[in-house]
Each structure stands twice: as C-alpha cells, then as structure tokens.
Amino acid sequence: MTALLEARGVAKHFGGVKALQAVSLTIRRGEVYGLIGPNGAGKTTFFNCMTGLYVPDGGGFVFDGQPLQVNAPEQAAARGIARTFQNIRLFGQMTALENVMVGRHVRTRAGIFGAILQTSATRAEEAAIRQKAIDLLHYVQIEDRADDLAQNLSYGDQRRLEIARALATEPKLLCLDEPAAGMNGTETAELRQLIEGIRQDGTTVLLIEHDVKLVMGLCDRVAVLDYGALVIEDVPAVVQKDQRVIEAYLGA
C-alpha cells in the first residue's frame, strides 16, 4: 500500500513542554492505523497539528502526495482529512440530520448569491445534501433519530453522529479521537464493526484510543507515543510485546 499521510519530524512545544518531539510516521492508504500512548503522550496534539488547530514548531506533513499546510480544520476537511474530538462537539440545538448536513457543506458549490436567490441549482444541491445526510445516518444506524436534537441522543448515538458528520465531508482520512471513551462493551463492539465497515468502503482510518484491546484487535499497524516521542511503529503483535511500550504504560 502507498502512503496517504507522512509525518516528517513534527515538533510542537508549549513553553518548556515538548508535546511532540520530531515525530515521523507513515499511514498507508486503506489501513486502520492506531495511535496510542499514556495520558499526555502527545496524541491529540498530533491530531491538532495535522488538522490546523496548531501550527507545528518543526517538521510537517505530506498528504496524498502533496505538502499539507492548513491553518484551520475546514481547510483540512477540504483537503480530505476529517476528525472527531475526544470531547463530543455537536450542535446540541440542531437535529441529528442538520448536524450531518452541516458537515456536507464543505463539498457544496452554491455561493452566497445562490443561497439568497434560491436558484434551481441551489435547491437541487440542498436536496442532495439532505439525502446524503439521511444516507449517512442510515450508515451509522441512527436514521430513526434523524429529527431528534443532538443533545437528546444517547452518548453512543452522539458518537455515531459525530462520525456521520465527519464522513459527510467525504474524507480520504478519517481521524477518530477516542471514539470508544465512555462506551460499554456492546457499544464498543458495534463501534469496531462500524470502523471496519468504513475501512472496507475505502476510507483510511487513524484511531486514537485508550482501549488497547480494541486497538490491537482492529488496527493494521500501531504507533506508540510517550512524552511526545515515537516509541515504536509496527504491527500490533510486535508493539504489544515491546518492552518500551510495556514500560511506558506500566512504568519501568
């Protein structure tokens, strides 16, 4: 498989804290790639640098064969990188359907004049957006909650809704930040099936997750960060036996 994303010596400092220390790794097209490590290891900082929330202090990214230089998440989404957040960020006062439609607008063409004049092309595009959102709610199996306010959905359904909204941008790379956090065993098993389905349908997945059992059973390859540095990048069977990984999680 060819590389979809390459991180080349990515560094990020917050004062004297080295959140990322020259991290280099490669995510291949079509794989589920796990990024794990203890709390404070730099996992979410890596996501934030990649998606435009932070500007790296050193190094950079190559995405789909081109340098990745984005200053905001919407720019990353336009390039083909979508993400969810560790803390759910939905529009609580909007319906589930409306939340997904918002995500879809990054792929629309109608401008402000079309929206004001409500041209036939604009109306057709809005109808297509709505239908795509309905299809995605069906894909993540919460189509029966389409008209419910996002804030009224269960925790597990809110996680699914976030994934549907991210998928609405038609990403080449879907980045999930601790999607299983707070889920029970049944919900986690259903999440695993959903991620496997997303990969099978052609989207590469980058997964940050504290559920090591989920990561090792789902991911093709895994990278481990500790104190902002890359410890190892390899297949799960090798990673989980690495003494440096064991020490990072359990202490020397």
Helices and strands as residue ranges (DSSP letters): E 3-14, E 17-28, E 32-36, H 43-50, E 58-63, E 66-68, H 73-79, E 81-83, H 96-104, G 105-107, H 112-117, H 120-139, G 143-145, G 150-152, H 155-167, E 173-177, H 185-200, E 204-208, H 212-218, E 221-226, E 229-234, H 236-239, H 243-250
